[in-house]
């Protein structure tokens, strides 16, 4: 049985801001959208709030229209912005959240067609029996991708595909795909787990999937996508990742106490193994990370002197280890082979750090900036 996690960074549609080559500009846009929506949620808008809203609208190219290059302003009931036709400055004309309905959202555009096919090639070649997909748009998109794109590149479509809508307003969710003989049974979402301040713990979700294998075992699979550092890694972001790690640890410990000793926690945790934020999950449970297994193969990798090559993002430097495959001890002891699959990621150019698909000739063609992390687990009794 092969288990893998892959952050596909969207299958068909991606936020335009993420296609900008300048990461600092992308970060500025994300921060501005987040701040603007936070201001919109205030029950009462002060003069300072309104001034800041105007500054953010101008920054996001929403001064003269609800449609900027990278952001849309949705004004559903009543309008929050007045744009005088004589060229006078724009105004915020509502006094609080209760006066109107609307929000700012990132505009999307189609993912490059070559990149879509390369994502299919990665899934074909990894050929995992259980694949956690991070940043899938929705179940329909993931199912269509399996049936059309994976099949088009000569792979075997997944028989079972599941995505539970999560908390991310952009529709970035975590999903699970299972090959023939592996069936998804019980499911539990945690989108309604809240912190003491009333905010949801999970940026997306930490769904629990009970997967039955051909050998008749039940494996509990928990895909995750923790709060990103993108757009600013402030204290609130760090606190959120720590709360997410602590809650996943609680869920894992509850499964253990209920007698479930075959558990997998996997996905993009958006922080490094030595971070304080991930300590509740990596250091305070008995879960074992697959990169610590003797079989772990970083694959073809030419990095800096002293690099192990365990990085799962961008150029694969050790400091870019942010994707994880955590196994309960029973499963970890049954691992036969494991590693990273990088063939769909940009390898750099001086010199290239690994071999890529012939179709991947420009950075826009990447399947993802993330590398697939995987493990092969022996059937019981072998």
Secondary structure, 3 states (H helix, E strand, C coil): CEEEEEECCCCCEEEHHHHCCCHHHHHHHHHHHHHHHHHHCCCCCCHHHHHHHHHHHHHCCCCCCCECCCEEEEEEECCCEECCCCCCCCEECCCCHHHCEEEEEECEEECCHHHHHHHHHHHHHHCCCEEEEEEECCHHHHHHHHHHHHHHCCCCCCCEEEECCCCCCCCCEEEEEECCCCEEEEEECCCCCECCCCCECCCCCCCEEEEECCCCCEEEEEEEECCCCCCCCCHHHHHHHHHHHHHHHHHHHHHHHCCCCCEEEEEECCCCCCCCCCHHHHCCCCCEEHHHCCCEECCCCCCCCCCCCCCCECCCCHHHCCEEEEECHHHHCCEEEEEEECCCCCCCCCCCCCCCCCCCCCHHHCCCCECEEEEEECCCCC
